[in-house]
Amino acid sequence: AEVTRLVSAEFQGRTMQLSGHDVLIRAVRTRGSGQALLFEMDVTFTDPPFGNTTGTVYMAGLPVYDEASGNLVVRELDYTLDTRNALLRMGEWFLRGSLRDDVRRRAVFPMRARIDRLRAQAQAALSRELVPGTTLRGEISSVRPQRAYVTELGVVLRVEVEGTAAVTQDLSTLNLVR
């Protein structure tokens, strides 16, 4: 759901170019398809000779976490076979259009701030009272994204969290004295 939200924010409502023709991206959805992330883009061609022609363009690529930039990047993004065949019927020049290149360039999603929020949430969860007299205290020492992979619902970013935790018990609350 988060990836669909990020992709929609980047592309939905944007007019892009396909071989010199304006293409309005009306809606975008993502889902897993095998190892790939599938982009379903509902588009409308807005200028002649295709004015108001609508359709759905499908592109698939491999999500990779780039540790240096802190971004989730979709590599090898290209039209699916069905979309390639449909575009070929309209003319081979459609395949050489810039829509795919624009989507490839923009298929980079910042994750560093989200990872920082995850760290803060984990840190907060490690410092709290469990029950009266029993306290959990912990410290997160590192949060390292390991890899991105695709499920039916979208992209999962596996993150390794390291730290320490200790539980203290106030024995006076246990009424151990007879």
N, CA and C of each residue as an Amber inpcrd file, in Angstrom:
protein
   534
   0.8310000  -1.1970000   0.0000000   0.0000000   0.0000000   0.0000000
   0.8730000   1.2560000   0.0000000   1.9650000   1.2180000   0.7590000
   2.8620000   2.3780000   0.8320000   3.5180000   2.6430000  -0.5170000
   3.9230000   1.5800000  -1.2010000   4.5530000   1.7590000  -2.5130000
   3.5440000   2.3230000  -3.5050000   2.3110000   1.8070000  -3.4910000
   1.2760000   2.3440000  -4.3770000   1.0610000   3.8230000  -4.0870000
   1.0370000   4.2040000  -2.8170000   0.8680000   5.6130000  -2.4550000
   2.0230000   6.4540000  -2.9940000   3.2600000   5.9700000  -2.8320000
   4.4290000   6.6970000  -3.3350000   4.4020000   6.8220000  -4.8530000
   4.0700000   5.7190000  -5.5290000   4.0200000   5.7310000  -6.9930000
   2.9160000   6.6630000  -7.4620000   1.7460000   6.5860000  -6.8320000
   0.6450000   7.4680000  -7.2130000   1.0210000   8.9290000  -7.0240000
   1.6590000   9.2380000  -5.9150000   2.0610000  10.6270000  -5.6580000
   3.0380000  11.1200000  -6.7280000   3.8660000  10.2380000  -7.2150000
   4.8640000  10.6290000  -8.2230000   4.2580000  10.7790000  -9.6160000
   3.2910000   9.9220000  -9.9680000   2.8290000   9.8720000 -11.3560000
   1.3940000  10.3280000 -11.5930000   0.4840000  10.0780000 -10.6720000
  -0.9350000  10.3430000 -10.9110000  -1.1890000  11.8130000 -11.1800000
  -1.9420000  12.0810000 -12.2400000  -2.2710000  13.4540000 -12.6070000
  -1.1900000  14.1430000 -13.4200000  -0.0980000  13.4680000 -13.6620000
   1.0260000  14.0420000 -14.4040000   0.8330000  13.7860000 -15.9010000
   1.1300000  14.7930000 -16.7060000   1.1390000  14.6190000 -18.1540000
   2.5780000  14.3460000 -18.5640000   2.7680000  13.2380000 -19.2650000
   4.0960000  12.8410000 -19.7220000   4.0620000  12.7300000 -21.2380000
   5.2060000  12.4890000 -21.8210000   5.3210000  12.4110000 -23.2670000
   5.5280000  10.9740000 -23.7270000   4.8670000  10.6230000 -24.8180000
   5.1080000   9.3540000 -25.4830000   5.2990000   9.6860000 -26.9520000
   6.5480000   9.6990000 -27.3660000   6.9130000  10.0300000 -28.7500000
   6.2720000  11.3420000 -29.1920000   6.3770000  12.3510000 -28.3560000
   5.8740000  13.6760000 -28.7080000   4.3970000  13.8820000 -28.4640000
   3.7030000  12.8640000 -27.9760000   2.2730000  12.9910000 -27.6890000
   2.0640000  13.0450000 -26.1810000   1.1470000  13.9240000 -25.7660000
   0.8570000  14.0660000 -24.3460000   0.0190000  12.8920000 -23.8520000
   0.4410000  12.3510000 -22.7230000  -0.2580000  11.2380000 -22.0940000
  -0.5240000  11.6250000 -20.6420000  -1.7880000  11.7060000 -20.2680000
  -2.1750000  12.0100000 -18.8990000  -2.2770000  10.6990000 -18.1280000
  -1.5650000  10.5960000 -17.0210000  -1.6460000   9.4070000 -16.1760000
  -2.7550000   9.6610000 -15.1620000  -3.8820000   8.9670000 -15.3490000
  -5.0610000   9.1880000 -14.5070000  -4.9740000   8.4570000 -13.1800000
  -4.4470000   7.2420000 -13.2010000  -4.3680000   6.4380000 -11.9770000
  -3.2100000   5.4660000 -12.1100000  -2.6260000   5.1210000 -10.9700000
  -1.5100000   4.1800000 -10.9390000  -1.7350000   3.2060000  -9.7940000
  -1.5000000   1.9350000 -10.0840000  -1.5470000   0.8980000  -9.0560000
  -0.2880000   0.0660000  -9.1720000   0.1370000  -0.5040000  -8.0680000
   1.2730000  -1.4230000  -8.1020000   0.8550000  -2.7290000  -7.4430000
   1.4900000  -3.7940000  -7.8820000   1.2970000  -5.0950000  -7.2510000
   2.4550000  -5.9820000  -7.6510000   2.6130000  -7.0280000  -6.8940000
   3.6570000  -7.9850000  -7.2000000   3.2540000  -8.8680000  -8.3540000
   4.2370000  -9.2450000  -9.1450000   4.0330000 -10.1670000 -10.2520000
   5.3010000 -11.0050000 -10.3670000   5.3070000 -12.1440000  -9.6740000
   6.5330000 -12.9420000  -9.6130000   7.5780000 -12.1900000  -8.8210000
   8.7600000 -12.0360000  -9.3820000   9.8330000 -11.2780000  -8.7350000
   9.7480000  -9.7740000  -9.0240000   8.8640000  -9.3810000  -9.9370000
   8.8120000  -7.9990000 -10.4060000   7.7040000  -7.2050000  -9.7130000
   7.8870000  -5.8910000  -9.7290000   6.8600000  -4.9620000  -9.2880000
   6.1520000  -4.4780000 -10.5480000   4.8370000  -4.6750000 -10.6040000
   4.0580000  -4.3090000 -11.7750000   3.3990000  -2.9540000 -11.5510000
   3.5830000  -2.0430000 -12.4970000   2.9330000  -0.7330000 -12.4950000
   1.7810000  -0.8150000 -13.4840000   0.5560000  -0.5550000 -13.0330000
  -0.6110000  -0.4620000 -13.9080000  -0.9680000   1.0140000 -13.9840000
  -0.8630000   1.5790000 -15.1720000  -1.0730000   3.0170000 -15.3400000
  -2.2370000   3.2460000 -16.2910000  -3.3390000   3.8120000 -15.7660000
  -4.4750000   4.1870000 -16.6050000  -4.1330000   5.5290000 -17.2380000
  -4.1200000   5.5630000 -18.5650000  -3.6670000   6.7530000 -19.2770000
  -4.7330000   7.2350000 -20.2570000  -4.6300000   8.5330000 -20.5790000
  -5.4420000   9.1370000 -21.6300000  -4.5120000   9.9220000 -22.5310000
  -4.5550000   9.6250000 -23.8380000  -3.8170000  10.4210000 -24.8110000
  -4.6230000  11.6920000 -25.0140000  -3.9930000  12.8460000 -24.8360000
  -4.7570000  14.1000000 -24.7890000  -4.6110000  14.9770000 -26.0260000
  -3.8300000  14.5420000 -27.0250000  -3.6830000  15.3820000 -28.2110000
  -3.8820000  14.5430000 -29.4790000  -4.1650000  15.2280000 -30.6230000
  -4.3980000  14.5150000 -31.8820000  -3.1580000  13.7130000 -32.2820000
  -3.2890000  12.6260000 -32.9770000  -4.5390000  12.0780000 -33.5010000
  -5.2240000  11.1270000 -32.5250000  -4.7050000  11.0160000 -31.3060000
  -5.2270000  10.0390000 -30.3560000  -6.0610000  10.6690000 -29.2600000
  -6.4380000  11.9430000 -29.4010000  -7.1220000  12.6800000 -28.3580000
  -8.2250000  11.8920000 -27.6650000  -8.1630000  11.8710000 -26.3510000
  -9.1380000  11.2060000 -25.4840000  -9.1770000   9.6870000 -25.6240000
  -8.1680000   9.0960000 -26.2330000  -8.0640000   7.6410000 -26.2610000
  -7.5140000   7.1970000 -24.9140000  -8.1930000   6.2380000 -24.2870000
  -7.7590000   5.7740000 -22.9720000  -7.2480000   4.3460000 -23.0690000
  -6.4710000   3.9740000 -22.0890000  -5.9640000   2.6050000 -22.0320000
  -5.1930000   2.3980000 -20.7490000  -4.6750000   1.2100000 -20.5820000
  -3.8450000   0.8860000 -19.4300000  -2.4930000   0.4080000 -19.9310000
  -1.4560000   1.0250000 -19.4110000  -0.0840000   0.6630000 -19.7560000
   0.4910000  -0.1050000 -18.5740000   1.1180000  -1.2310000 -18.8670000
   1.7260000  -2.0570000 -17.8180000   3.2380000  -2.0400000 -17.9880000
   3.9270000  -1.7660000 -16.8790000   5.3780000  -1.8400000 -16.8550000
   5.7830000  -2.6630000 -15.6400000   6.8870000  -3.3880000 -15.7720000
   7.3710000  -4.2120000 -14.6630000   8.8600000  -3.9740000 -14.4830000
   9.3140000  -4.0190000 -13.2260000  10.7220000  -3.8390000 -12.9170000
  11.0670000  -4.4920000 -11.5960000  12.3380000  -4.4870000 -11.2730000
  12.8340000  -5.1330000 -10.0540000  13.1750000  -4.0840000  -9.0030000
  12.5090000  -4.1090000  -7.8400000  12.8260000  -3.1370000  -6.7880000
  14.1180000  -3.5230000  -6.0790000  14.9820000  -2.5330000  -5.8820000
  16.2730000  -2.7300000  -5.2240000  16.4620000  -1.5810000  -4.2390000
  16.9330000  -1.9020000  -3.0290000  17.2470000  -0.8340000  -2.0840000
  18.6820000  -0.3850000  -2.3250000  18.8670000   0.9080000  -2.5920000
  20.1850000   1.4950000  -2.8030000  20.6220000   2.1390000  -1.4910000
  21.5070000   1.4560000  -0.7800000  21.9150000   1.9170000   0.5500000
  22.6000000   3.2780000   0.5110000  23.3950000   3.5250000  -0.5150000
  24.1340000   4.7880000  -0.5980000  23.1970000   5.9960000  -0.6460000
  22.1010000   5.8800000  -1.3940000  21.1810000   7.0130000  -1.5280000
  20.0120000   6.9350000  -0.5540000  19.7720000   5.7350000   0.0090000
  18.6180000   5.5580000   0.8840000  17.3090000   5.4720000   0.1160000
  17.3970000   5.1080000  -1.1670000  16.2180000   5.0540000  -2.0240000
  15.8730000   3.6310000  -2.4330000  14.5910000   3.4050000  -2.6420000
  14.1240000   2.1930000  -3.2980000  14.0760000   2.5370000  -4.7810000
  14.7910000   1.7670000  -5.5990000  14.9080000   2.0400000  -7.0270000
  14.3230000   0.8530000  -7.7840000  13.5300000   1.1400000  -8.8090000
  12.9830000   0.0710000  -9.6430000  13.8700000  -0.0340000 -10.8770000
  14.6380000  -1.1090000 -10.9530000  15.5850000  -1.3380000 -12.0520000
  14.9220000  -2.1680000 -13.1540000  15.5010000  -2.0670000 -14.3400000
  15.0670000  -2.8600000 -15.4980000  13.5780000  -2.6660000 -15.7820000
  13.0760000  -1.4720000 -15.5530000  11.6600000  -1.1710000 -15.7740000
  11.3810000  -1.1100000 -17.2710000  10.4180000  -1.9020000 -17.7100000
  10.0850000  -1.9320000 -19.1340000   8.6200000  -2.3420000 -19.2950000
   8.0970000  -2.1160000 -20.5060000   6.7400000  -2.5330000 -20.7980000
   6.6200000  -4.0500000 -20.6670000   5.4540000  -4.5130000 -20.2190000
   5.2080000  -5.9520000 -20.2100000   4.9670000  -6.4000000 -21.6540000
   5.0120000  -7.7000000 -21.8750000   4.8570000  -8.2330000 -23.2230000
   3.5140000  -7.8350000 -23.8300000   2.4200000  -7.9250000 -23.0500000
   1.1010000  -7.5440000 -23.5770000   1.0620000  -6.0800000 -23.9820000
   1.6660000  -5.2150000 -23.1670000   1.6800000  -3.7880000 -23.4870000
   2.5320000  -3.5400000 -24.7270000   3.6780000  -4.2160000 -24.8260000
   4.5330000  -4.0620000 -26.0060000   3.7550000  -4.4290000 -27.2700000
   3.0150000  -5.5410000 -27.2140000   2.2420000  -5.9720000 -28.3820000
   1.1700000  -4.9530000 -28.7450000   0.4880000  -4.4030000 -27.7350000
  -0.5540000  -3.4020000 -27.9950000   0.0520000  -2.1380000 -28.5980000
   1.1860000  -1.7010000 -28.0570000   1.8300000  -0.4910000 -28.5870000
   2.3540000  -0.7240000 -30.0040000   2.8250000  -1.9320000 -30.2970000
   3.2980000  -2.2410000 -31.6480000   2.1730000  -2.1220000 -32.6690000
   0.9350000  -2.4690000 -32.2610000  -0.1990000  -2.3290000 -33.1830000
  -0.4260000  -0.8680000 -33.5470000  -0.0920000   0.0430000 -32.6250000
  -0.2710000   1.4740000 -32.9000000   0.9010000   2.0140000 -33.7060000
   2.0000000   1.2860000 -33.6950000   3.1870000   1.7160000 -34.4380000
   4.4300000   1.5310000 -33.5890000   5.4890000   1.0720000 -34.2290000
   6.7200000   0.7960000 -33.4830000   7.2750000   2.0420000 -32.7990000
   6.9860000   3.2120000 -33.3200000   7.5040000   4.4410000 -32.7330000
   7.0080000   4.6330000 -31.3010000   5.8560000   4.0290000 -30.9540000
   5.3640000   4.1300000 -29.5760000   6.3420000   3.5060000 -28.5910000
   6.9540000   2.4040000 -28.9880000   7.8920000   1.7250000 -28.0820000
   9.1450000   2.5540000 -27.8450000   9.4840000   3.3900000 -28.7980000
  10.6840000   4.2220000 -28.6460000  10.3700000   5.5180000 -27.9160000
   9.1180000   5.6880000 -27.5090000   8.6890000   6.9220000 -26.8650000
   9.3330000   7.1330000 -25.5090000   9.1830000   8.3250000 -25.0090000
   9.8590000   8.7110000 -23.7680000   9.0650000   8.3690000 -22.5110000
   7.8270000   7.8790000 -22.6250000   7.0430000   7.5560000 -21.4350000
   7.7930000   6.5590000 -20.5580000   8.2630000   5.4740000 -21.1500000
   9.0010000   4.4670000 -20.3830000  10.2400000   5.0790000 -19.7390000
  10.9620000   5.9000000 -20.4910000  12.1730000   6.5210000 -19.9530000
  11.8550000   7.4790000 -18.8120000  10.7480000   8.2270000 -18.9430000
  10.3370000   9.1340000 -17.8610000   9.9770000   8.3440000 -16.6090000
   9.2260000   7.2630000 -16.7810000   8.8410000   6.4430000 -15.6260000
  10.0830000   5.8190000 -15.0000000  11.0020000   5.3300000 -15.8220000
  12.2580000   4.7610000 -15.2930000  13.0060000   5.7890000 -14.4340000
  13.1070000   7.0060000 -14.9490000  13.8290000   8.0620000 -14.2320000
  13.1670000   8.4070000 -12.8970000  11.8440000   8.3400000 -12.8690000
  11.0960000   8.7360000 -11.6760000  10.8020000   7.5720000 -10.7290000
  11.1710000   6.3550000 -11.1070000  10.8830000   5.1820000 -10.2690000
  11.9530000   5.0260000  -9.1860000  12.1540000   6.1030000  -8.4410000
  13.1140000   6.1690000  -7.3370000  12.3540000   6.7610000  -6.1560000
  12.2890000   5.9900000  -5.0590000  11.4500000   6.3960000  -3.9490000
  12.2710000   6.4950000  -2.6750000  12.3120000   7.6830000  -2.0500000
  13.1040000   7.8820000  -0.8380000  12.5970000   7.0270000   0.3220000
  13.4980000   6.3270000   0.9600000  13.1460000   5.4580000   2.0890000
  13.8120000   5.8920000   3.3860000  14.8490000   6.7110000   3.3220000
  15.6250000   7.0420000   4.5190000  14.7550000   7.6170000   5.6330000
  13.8520000   8.5400000   5.3220000  12.9910000   9.1390000   6.3550000
  12.0560000   8.0820000   6.9540000  11.5680000   7.1680000   6.1220000
  10.6980000   6.0980000   6.6270000  11.4680000   5.1540000   7.5420000
  12.7070000   4.8830000   7.1830000  13.5530000   4.0200000   8.0170000
  13.8640000   4.7170000   9.3400000  14.0960000   6.0210000   9.2850000
  14.3230000   6.7800000  10.5230000  13.0870000   6.7330000  11.4230000
  11.8770000   6.8210000  10.8230000  10.6440000   6.7090000  11.6120000
  10.5190000   5.3150000  12.2250000  10.8890000   4.2980000  11.4690000
  10.8730000   2.9310000  11.9920000  11.8080000   2.8170000  13.1910000
  12.9710000   3.4050000  13.0830000  13.9340000   3.3800000  14.1880000
  13.3400000   4.0560000  15.4270000  12.7350000   5.2170000  15.2390000
  12.1410000   5.9520000  16.3620000  11.0030000   5.1580000  16.9990000
  10.1770000   4.5080000  16.1810000   9.0720000   3.7020000  16.7120000
   9.6040000   2.5010000  17.4890000  10.6450000   1.8550000  16.9590000
  11.2370000   0.7140000  17.6620000  11.8660000   1.1690000  18.9710000
  12.5270000   2.3150000  18.9430000  13.1460000   2.8470000  20.1520000
  12.0830000   3.1440000  21.2070000  10.9760000   3.7530000  20.8050000
   9.9000000   4.0590000  21.7500000   9.2980000   2.7790000  22.3300000
   9.1950000   1.7390000  21.5030000   8.6210000   0.4780000  21.9820000
   9.5390000  -0.2190000  22.9800000  10.8170000   0.1160000  22.9620000
  11.7820000  -0.5320000  23.8560000  11.9370000   0.1830000  25.2010000
  11.2490000   1.2530000  25.4130000  11.3680000   2.0000000  26.6670000
   9.9640000   2.2640000  27.2030000   9.4810000   1.3160000  28.0320000
   8.1200000   1.4610000  28.5500000   7.9150000   0.5400000  29.7440000
   6.8690000   0.8470000  30.4830000   6.4870000  -0.0210000  31.5890000
   5.6390000  -1.1560000  31.0140000   6.0170000  -2.3820000  31.3390000
   5.2800000  -3.5400000  30.8390000   4.0440000  -3.8050000  31.6910000
   4.2470000  -3.8940000  32.9740000   3.1880000  -4.0040000  33.9770000
   3.6990000  -3.2250000  35.1820000   2.8560000  -2.8830000  36.1500000
   3.3500000  -2.1310000  37.3020000   4.5570000  -2.8290000  37.9480000
   5.6450000  -2.0780000  38.0600000   6.8610000  -2.5890000  38.6810000
   7.8210000  -3.2610000  37.7290000   7.4300000  -3.4810000  36.5020000
   8.2960000  -4.1270000  35.5080000   8.4980000  -3.1720000  34.3370000
   9.7730000  -2.8330000  34.0840000  10.1040000  -1.8440000  33.0660000
  11.0370000  -2.4430000  32.0190000  10.7620000  -2.1230000  30.7880000
  11.6310000  -2.4970000  29.6690000  12.4110000  -1.2680000  29.2510000
  13.7170000  -1.3920000  29.1340000  14.5810000  -0.3120000  28.6420000
  15.4430000  -0.9020000  27.5370000  15.5220000  -0.1830000  26.4400000
  16.3260000  -0.6810000  25.3310000  16.9500000   0.4480000  24.5430000
  17.8980000   0.0800000  23.7210000  18.5960000   1.0440000  22.8790000
  18.8320000   0.4120000  21.5180000  18.3960000   1.0760000  20.4730000
  18.6440000   0.6250000  19.1060000  20.0300000   1.1300000  18.7030000
  20.9070000   0.2280000  18.3100000  22.2490000   0.6510000  17.8840000
  22.3610000   0.7950000  16.3710000  21.5690000   0.0240000  15.6090000
  21.6200000   0.1890000  14.1520000  20.3410000  -0.3420000  13.5060000
  20.0000000   0.2810000  12.4030000  18.8980000  -0.1600000  11.5510000
  19.4640000  -0.1990000  10.1400000  19.5080000  -1.4060000   9.5640000
  20.1080000  -1.5710000   8.2400000  19.1430000  -2.3000000   7.3050000
  18.6930000  -1.6060000   6.2580000  17.8960000  -2.3010000   5.2440000
  18.7560000  -3.3790000   4.5910000  18.1640000  -4.5570000   4.3920000
  18.8960000  -5.6750000   3.8070000  18.5910000  -5.8490000   2.3280000
  17.3110000  -5.9840000   2.0130000  16.9500000  -6.1320000   0.6000000
  15.4570000  -5.9050000   0.4260000  15.0960000  -5.5920000  -0.7910000
  13.6870000  -5.4210000  -1.1480000  13.2490000  -6.6450000  -1.9350000
  12.0230000  -7.0670000  -1.7040000  11.4680000  -8.1420000  -2.5120000
   9.9750000  -7.9160000  -2.6910000   9.4210000  -8.6240000  -3.6610000
   8.0430000  -8.4120000  -4.0670000   7.1530000  -9.5230000  -3.5280000
   5.9730000  -9.1190000  -3.0220000   4.9190000 -10.0580000  -2.6470000
   3.6990000  -9.7230000  -3.5040000   2.6220000 -10.4660000  -3.3290000
   1.3900000 -10.1740000  -4.0710000   0.9110000  -8.7490000  -3.8250000
   1.1440000  -8.2410000  -2.6200000   0.6270000  -6.9300000  -2.2370000
   1.5270000  -5.7710000  -2.6290000   2.7780000  -6.0420000  -2.9570000
   3.6850000  -4.9620000  -3.3060000   5.1000000  -5.2790000  -2.8780000
   5.8050000  -4.2630000  -2.4050000   7.2210000  -4.3960000  -2.0590000
   7.3920000  -4.4750000  -0.5520000   8.2540000  -5.3830000  -0.1210000
   8.6420000  -5.4900000   1.2820000  10.1150000  -5.1480000   1.3570000
  10.4620000  -4.2760000   2.2750000  11.8560000  -3.9380000   2.5150000
  12.2480000  -4.5790000   3.8350000  13.0990000  -5.5890000   3.7600000
  13.5550000  -6.2910000   4.9640000  14.6080000  -5.4180000   5.6420000
  14.4120000  -5.1840000   6.9460000  15.2930000  -4.3190000   7.7180000
  15.8250000  -5.0980000   8.9110000  17.1230000  -5.0100000   9.1370000
  17.7460000  -5.6460000  10.3020000  17.9480000  -4.5800000  11.3770000
  17.4430000  -4.8670000  12.5670000  17.5550000  -3.9350000  13.6860000
  18.4070000  -4.6000000  14.7600000  19.4230000  -3.8860000  15.2400000
  20.2670000  -4.3930000  16.3240000  20.1810000  -3.4390000  17.5070000
  20.3150000  -4.0120000  18.6900000  20.2860000  -3.1910000  19.8880000
  20.3170000  -4.0620000  21.1230000  20.0840000  -3.4390000  22.2360000
  20.0550000  -4.1570000  23.5110000  18.7510000  -3.8320000  24.2230000
  18.3600000  -4.7560000  25.0970000  17.1550000  -4.5460000  25.8930000
  17.3590000  -5.1840000  27.2580000  16.7740000  -4.5650000  28.2570000
  16.8390000  -5.1090000  29.6210000  15.4880000  -4.9060000  30.2880000
  15.1120000  -5.8680000  31.1070000  13.8760000  -5.7850000  31.8720000
  14.2670000  -5.6680000  33.3400000  13.7130000  -4.6790000  34.0130000
  13.9530000  -4.5340000  35.4490000  12.6400000  -4.7410000  36.1950000
  12.7720000  -5.3170000  37.3830000  11.6010000  -5.5960000  38.2130000
  11.8080000  -4.9340000  39.5650000  10.8720000  -4.1180000  39.9830000
  10.8900000  -3.5420000  41.3400000  10.2970000  -4.6010000  42.2470000
  11.1750000  -5.2520000  43.0170000  10.7410000  -6.3580000  43.8610000
   9.7780000  -5.9230000  44.9720000   9.8090000  -4.6630000  45.3260000
   8.9060000  -4.2150000  46.3850000   7.4460000  -4.3190000  45.9690000
   7.1790000  -4.3530000  44.6930000   5.7950000  -4.4710000  44.2160000
   5.2770000  -5.9000000  44.2510000   6.1580000  -6.8640000  44.5540000
   5.7550000  -8.2750000  44.5250000   5.2690000  -8.7790000  45.8950000
   5.4190000  -7.9640000  46.9420000   4.9910000  -8.3680000  48.2950000
   5.5990000  -9.7160000  48.7040000   6.9200000  -9.8120000  48.5720000
   7.6090000 -11.0570000  48.8980000   7.8690000 -11.2410000  50.4060000
   7.7140000 -10.1920000  51.1990000   8.0010000 -10.2590000  52.6270000
   6.7950000 -10.8530000  53.3460000   7.0670000 -11.8180000  54.3050000
   5.9680000 -12.4360000  55.0670000   5.8270000 -11.7920000  56.3920000
